[in-house]
Amino acid sequence: MQSAANIISSVKASYTIAVMGVLGLFAFVSAVLIAWPALAYLGAKMFN
């Protein structure tokens, strides 16, 4: 019974890590897309 509890705990931890990874990737992409006009403006100012 103890090994079944360990397997369930491992699956829960893996699922949590996977969900947090996907949400983190979504947050990163969203932040870049939202900040893109400002980044493009700053880049144009720096290189011109």
C-alpha positions in Angstrom: 0.0 0.0 0.0 2.9 2.3 0.7 4.3 2.0 -2.8 0.9 2.9 -4.3 0.9 6.1 -2.2 4.4 6.9 -3.3 3.4 6.4 -7.0 0.4 8.6 -6.6 2.5 11.3 -4.9 5.0 11.1 -7.7 2.3 11.5 -10.3 0.8 14.5 -8.5 4.2 16.1 -8.3 4.9 15.5 -12.0 1.5 16.9 -12.9 2.0 20.0 -10.8 5.4 20.6 -12.4 4.0 20.2 -15.9 1.1 22.5 -15.3 3.4 25.2 -13.7 5.8 24.8 -16.7 3.0 25.4 -19.2 1.6 28.3 -17.3 5.1 29.8 -17.0 5.7 29.5 -20.7 2.3 31.1 -21.4 3.1 34.0 -19.0 6.5 34.5 -20.7 5.1 34.6 -24.2 2.3 36.9 -23.0 4.8 39.3 -21.4 6.9 39.4 -24.5 3.9 40.1 -26.8 2.6 42.8 -24.5 6.0 44.5 -24.2 6.9 44.1 -27.9 6.1 47.7 -29.0 8.1 49.2 -26.1 11.0 46.8 -26.8 10.9 47.7 -30.5 10.9 51.4 -29.7 13.8 51.1 -27.3 15.7 49.0 -29.8 15.2 51.6 -32.6 16.3 54.4 -30.3 19.5 52.5 -29.3 20.5 51.6 -32.9 19.6 54.9 -34.6 
